[in-house]
Amino acid sequence: QMLTIAASLSVRNPFMSPMDKRQEANEAKAKLLGDEGVDVTQSDHICLLYAYEKWNQQKSERARRDFASEYFISHQSMTEIRNLRRDFAQTMKEIGFADVSIRATSRADGNVLSGESVRLIKAALCAGLYPNVINVLKPLQKYTETSGGALAANPQARELKMFVRDITNGINSNGVSQSQAPSDKGDADDGTKHRIQKTRVFIHPSSINFTQRKYGCPWMVYGEKVLTSKLFIRDSTVIPPYCLMFFGGKIDIQHEKGTVTVDDWIVLKSQARIGVLIRELKQLVDKQLRRKISNPDTDLSNSSVLDVMRRLVIGSGYK
């Protein structure tokens, strides 16, 4: 499944979104997710995986073309994904990172992924796309009056503000940067002050997340930014906090605040003990991966370290 997503990131976006049929195209895309639903996955990348699996299940070339036409999908892009997927699988086999039996699997009912698989794929996406991270900020909470009292209301999608991280170096002698309203975050190795700036971005109308009003986590990863009338994000996936701690950059722990900061800007609520344990576990995982890279014949299938990481990612810390 990750081979499919990796291949899709290397070709032209297979989802077509004609201006005069954008609503119809978006509805077709959401339909691909079936019972999982957009609200559950909140992922363009997983939606694309579903599209590929269902396209690939068709019994003939003609049927695949008809499927692509019905769901506003580029048949050519899907074919390129299939070919690249095979190439990636062969390359992984040759370097000792996969066996010969890698192939797409689908259940007869058309559902591609279990809940556990979705969380593991999101972890892999975080590891592969980091540091392409989006921070979702909600507006001030509004309430709706009902007969039973005031209830918290979800904001409209357009009210959510999204930011990505920029880093600007080279502060002048007066301490003034060319960036707008940055904040100091320490010094670079060359002695130059390092400032972090957040740049606002917008979810592209063709994304399944465009109309989302509530996210399971205020952090997403993305594959591509496109500057047209605005700086748009075409493909995004909501990422659980544990993924960011495991697969992000350096971890700093604020014991007194009960927070963990990843790469100086991703602030997550967490007990200090958890941050310390994950930081140590990351080092053990890195050690295992270095062993595998140095000796591809190393069998990590029974690694207790990787099993702990997998269970934490699947259970979001509760297993």
C-alpha positions as CSV (number, residue, x, y, z in Angstrom):
1,Q,0.0,0.0,0.0
2,M,2.8,2.4,0.8
3,L,4.4,1.4,-2.6
4,T,1.2,2.6,-4.2
5,I,1.3,6.0,-2.4
6,A,5.0,6.4,-3.0
7,A,4.4,5.8,-6.7
8,S,1.5,8.2,-6.8
9,L,3.7,11.0,-5.4
10,S,6.0,10.6,-8.4
11,V,3.3,11.1,-11.1
12,R,0.8,13.7,-12.1
13,N,-2.1,13.9,-9.7
14,P,-4.6,11.3,-11.1
15,F,-7.6,13.1,-9.8
16,M,-9.1,15.5,-12.3
17,S,-11.2,18.4,-11.2
18,P,-12.8,20.3,-14.1
19,M,-14.0,23.7,-13.1
20,D,-17.5,23.1,-14.4
21,K,-17.8,19.7,-12.7
22,R,-15.7,20.2,-9.5
23,Q,-18.6,19.4,-7.1
24,E,-19.4,16.2,-9.1
25,A,-15.7,15.3,-9.1
26,N,-15.4,15.8,-5.3
27,E,-18.5,13.7,-4.6
28,A,-17.1,10.9,-6.8
29,K,-13.8,11.1,-4.9
30,A,-15.6,10.9,-1.5
31,K,-17.6,8.0,-2.7
32,L,-14.4,6.0,-3.3
33,L,-13.8,5.9,0.5
34,G,-17.1,4.0,1.1
35,D,-17.9,3.3,4.7
36,E,-14.5,4.7,5.9
37,G,-15.7,8.2,4.9
38,V,-13.8,11.4,4.5
39,D,-14.4,12.4,8.1
40,V,-12.6,9.2,9.3
41,T,-9.6,9.2,7.1
42,Q,-9.1,12.9,6.4
43,S,-6.5,12.0,3.9
44,D,-6.1,12.7,0.2
45,H,-3.3,10.1,0.1
46,I,-5.5,7.3,1.5
47,C,-8.3,8.4,-0.9
48,L,-5.8,7.9,-3.8
49,L,-4.9,4.5,-2.5
50,Y,-8.5,3.5,-2.5
51,A,-8.9,4.8,-6.0
52,Y,-5.9,2.8,-7.2
53,E,-7.0,-0.4,-5.5
54,K,-10.5,-0.2,-7.0
55,W,-9.2,0.8,-10.4
56,N,-6.8,-2.2,-10.3
57,Q,-9.6,-4.6,-9.3
58,Q,-11.4,-4.0,-12.6
59,K,-11.3,-7.2,-14.7
60,S,-10.3,-5.6,-18.1
61,E,-8.5,-2.6,-19.6
62,R,-11.9,-1.4,-20.9
63,A,-13.4,-1.7,-17.4
64,R,-10.5,0.3,-15.9
65,R,-11.0,3.1,-18.4
66,D,-14.7,3.2,-17.7
67,F,-14.0,3.3,-13.9
68,A,-11.5,6.1,-14.4
69,S,-14.0,8.1,-16.5
70,E,-16.8,7.6,-13.9
71,Y,-14.6,8.8,-11.0
72,F,-12.8,11.6,-12.8
73,I,-9.5,9.8,-12.6
74,S,-6.7,9.9,-15.2
75,H,-6.3,6.3,-16.6
76,Q,-2.8,7.2,-17.8
77,S,-1.7,8.3,-14.3
78,M,-3.1,5.2,-12.8
79,T,-1.2,3.1,-15.3
80,E,2.0,5.0,-14.5
81,I,1.4,4.3,-10.8
82,R,1.0,0.6,-11.4
83,N,4.3,0.5,-13.4
84,L,6.2,2.5,-10.9
85,R,4.8,0.4,-8.1
86,R,6.3,-2.7,-9.7
87,D,9.6,-1.0,-10.2
88,F,9.7,0.1,-6.5
89,A,8.8,-3.4,-5.4
90,Q,11.6,-4.9,-7.5
91,T,14.1,-2.4,-6.2
92,M,13.2,-3.1,-2.6
93,K,13.5,-6.8,-3.3
94,E,17.0,-6.3,-4.8
95,I,18.3,-4.4,-1.9
96,G,16.9,-6.8,0.6
97,F,14.0,-4.7,2.1
98,A,11.1,-6.8,0.8
99,D,10.3,-10.3,-0.3
100,V,9.3,-11.4,-3.8
101,S,5.6,-11.6,-2.9
102,I,4.8,-7.9,-2.6
103,R,1.5,-7.2,-4.3
104,A,-1.7,-5.3,-3.9
105,T,-4.3,-7.0,-1.7
106,S,-8.0,-6.1,-1.4
107,R,-10.9,-7.6,0.4
108,A,-13.9,-8.8,-1.6
109,D,-16.2,-6.2,-0.1
110,G,-14.1,-3.4,-1.6
111,N,-12.8,-2.0,1.7
112,V,-9.0,-1.7,1.3
113,L,-7.8,-0.8,4.9
114,S,-8.5,-1.7,8.5
115,G,-8.4,1.0,11.1
116,E,-5.0,-0.2,12.2
117,S,-3.7,-0.1,8.6
118,V,-4.9,3.5,8.3
119,R,-2.9,4.5,11.3
120,L,0.2,2.7,10.1
121,I,-0.1,4.3,6.7
122,K,-0.4,7.7,8.3
123,A,2.8,7.0,10.3
124,A,4.6,6.1,7.1
125,L,3.3,9.2,5.4
126,C,4.6,11.3,8.3
127,A,8.0,9.7,8.1
128,G,8.2,10.1,4.3
129,L,6.7,13.7,4.0
130,Y,8.2,15.3,7.1
131,P,9.0,18.2,7.5
132,N,6.0,19.1,5.2
133,V,3.7,19.8,8.1
134,I,0.6,22.0,8.4
135,N,-0.7,23.5,11.7
136,V,-4.5,23.9,11.8
137,L,-5.7,26.8,14.0
138,K,-9.3,27.1,15.1
139,P,-11.1,30.4,15.6
140,L,-12.5,31.4,18.9
141,Q,-15.1,28.9,20.1
142,K,-18.7,29.7,19.2
143,Y,-21.8,28.2,20.8
144,T,-25.3,27.4,19.6
145,E,-28.2,27.9,21.9
146,T,-30.5,24.9,22.2
147,S,-33.4,23.9,24.5
148,G,-30.9,22.0,26.6
149,G,-28.4,24.8,26.8
150,A,-25.4,26.1,24.9
151,L,-23.5,23.6,22.7
152,A,-20.1,24.1,21.2
153,A,-20.4,24.6,17.4
154,N,-17.8,23.4,14.9
155,P,-16.3,26.3,12.9
156,Q,-16.9,26.6,9.2
157,A,-14.1,25.2,7.0
158,R,-13.3,28.7,5.8
159,E,-12.8,29.9,9.4
160,L,-9.9,27.5,10.0
161,K,-6.4,29.0,9.4
162,M,-3.5,26.8,8.3
163,F,0.2,27.5,8.5
164,V,3.4,25.8,7.3
165,R,6.8,26.5,8.7
166,D,9.4,28.7,7.0
167,I,12.9,29.3,8.3
168,T,14.7,32.6,7.6
169,N,18.3,33.1,8.3
170,G,20.4,36.2,8.2
171,I,19.2,38.7,10.8
172,N,20.8,42.1,10.3
173,S,22.8,44.0,12.9
174,N,19.7,45.6,14.3
175,G,18.1,42.2,14.8
176,V,15.5,42.9,12.1
177,S,14.6,40.1,9.7
178,Q,13.1,40.3,6.2
179,S,10.4,37.9,7.4
180,Q,7.1,39.1,8.9
181,A,6.6,38.7,12.6
182,P,8.9,35.8,13.2
183,S,10.1,34.6,16.6
184,D,13.6,33.8,17.7
185,K,14.3,30.1,18.2
186,G,18.0,30.0,19.0
187,D,21.1,30.3,17.0
188,A,22.3,28.4,13.9
189,D,25.7,26.6,13.8
190,D,27.4,29.6,12.1
191,G,26.3,32.0,14.8
192,T,23.6,33.5,12.7
193,K,20.2,33.9,14.5
194,H,17.6,31.4,13.4
195,R,14.1,32.6,13.1
196,I,11.0,30.6,12.5
197,Q,8.2,32.1,10.4
198,K,4.8,30.6,9.7
199,T,3.3,31.1,6.3
200,R,-0.4,30.8,5.7
201,V,-1.6,28.2,3.2
202,F,-5.0,27.1,2.0
203,I,-6.5,23.7,1.3
204,H,-7.1,23.3,-2.5
205,P,-10.8,23.0,-3.5
206,S,-10.0,19.6,-5.1
207,S,-8.8,18.2,-1.8
208,I,-11.2,16.0,0.2
209,N,-10.2,18.1,3.2
210,F,-11.4,21.3,1.7
211,T,-14.8,21.2,3.4
212,Q,-13.6,19.7,6.7
213,R,-14.8,21.6,9.7
214,K,-13.2,19.5,12.4
215,Y,-10.0,17.6,12.4
216,G,-9.0,14.7,14.5
217,C,-5.7,16.4,15.2
218,P,-4.5,20.0,14.4
219,W,-1.5,18.7,12.4
220,M,-1.3,17.4,8.8
221,V,1.4,16.4,6.4
222,Y,1.3,17.4,2.7
223,G,3.1,16.5,-0.5
224,E,2.8,19.6,-2.7
225,K,2.3,23.4,-2.4
226,V,1.0,25.2,-5.5
227,L,1.1,29.0,-5.8
228,T,-1.8,30.4,-7.9
229,S,-4.2,33.0,-6.5
230,K,-3.2,31.7,-3.1
231,L,-0.6,29.3,-1.7
232,F,-2.6,26.0,-2.0
233,I,-2.0,22.6,-0.5
234,R,-3.2,19.9,-3.0
235,D,-2.8,16.8,-0.9
236,S,-2.9,16.5,2.8
237,T,-3.3,13.9,5.6
238,V,-4.2,14.4,9.2
239,I,-1.5,13.0,11.4
240,P,-1.8,11.8,15.1
241,P,0.6,13.4,17.6
242,Y,2.5,10.2,18.3
243,C,3.5,10.1,14.6
244,L,5.0,13.5,14.8
245,M,6.9,12.6,18.0
246,F,8.3,9.4,16.4
247,F,9.1,10.6,12.9
248,G,9.6,14.4,13.4
249,G,12.8,16.1,14.3
250,K,14.4,16.7,17.7
251,I,12.3,16.6,20.8
252,D,12.4,19.2,23.5
253,I,10.5,18.6,26.7
254,Q,8.9,21.4,28.8
255,H,8.4,19.7,32.1
256,E,6.6,22.5,33.8
257,K,4.2,23.1,31.0
258,G,3.4,19.5,30.3
259,T,4.3,19.8,26.6
260,V,6.7,18.3,24.1
261,T,8.0,20.4,21.2
262,V,9.2,18.9,18.0
263,D,11.7,20.9,15.8
264,D,11.1,24.1,17.8
265,W,7.5,24.7,16.6
266,I,5.2,21.6,16.8
267,V,3.9,21.8,20.4
268,L,2.1,18.8,21.7
269,K,0.4,18.2,25.0
270,S,2.2,15.3,26.7
271,Q,3.5,14.2,30.1
272,A,7.3,14.8,30.3
273,R,7.8,11.1,31.0
274,I,6.2,10.2,27.7
275,G,8.4,12.6,25.8
276,V,11.5,11.1,27.4
277,L,10.5,7.6,26.7
278,I,9.7,8.3,23.0
279,R,13.0,10.1,22.6
280,E,14.8,7.1,23.9
281,L,12.7,4.7,21.7
282,K,13.5,6.8,18.6
283,Q,17.2,6.2,19.2
284,L,16.6,2.5,19.5
285,V,14.5,2.5,16.3
286,D,17.2,4.4,14.5
287,K,19.8,1.9,15.6
288,Q,17.7,-1.0,14.2
289,L,17.3,0.8,10.9
290,R,21.0,1.4,10.6
291,R,21.6,-2.3,11.2
292,K,19.1,-3.1,8.4
293,I,20.7,-0.6,6.0
294,S,24.2,-1.9,6.8
295,N,23.1,-5.5,6.4
296,P,19.9,-5.9,4.4
297,D,19.7,-9.6,5.4
298,T,19.0,-8.6,9.0
299,D,15.5,-9.9,10.0
300,L,13.6,-7.3,11.9
301,S,10.2,-9.0,11.8
302,N,10.6,-10.1,15.4
303,S,12.1,-6.9,16.7
304,S,10.6,-6.0,20.1
305,V,11.6,-2.4,19.6
306,L,9.7,-2.0,16.3
307,D,6.8,-3.9,17.8
308,V,6.5,-1.4,20.6
309,M,6.6,1.5,18.2
310,R,4.0,-0.1,16.0
311,R,1.6,-0.7,18.9
312,L,2.1,2.8,20.2
313,V,1.3,4.2,16.7
314,I,-1.7,2.0,16.2
315,G,-3.1,2.7,19.7
316,S,-2.0,6.4,19.9
317,G,-0.2,5.5,23.1
318,Y,-2.9,3.4,24.7
319,K,-1.5,-0.1,23.7
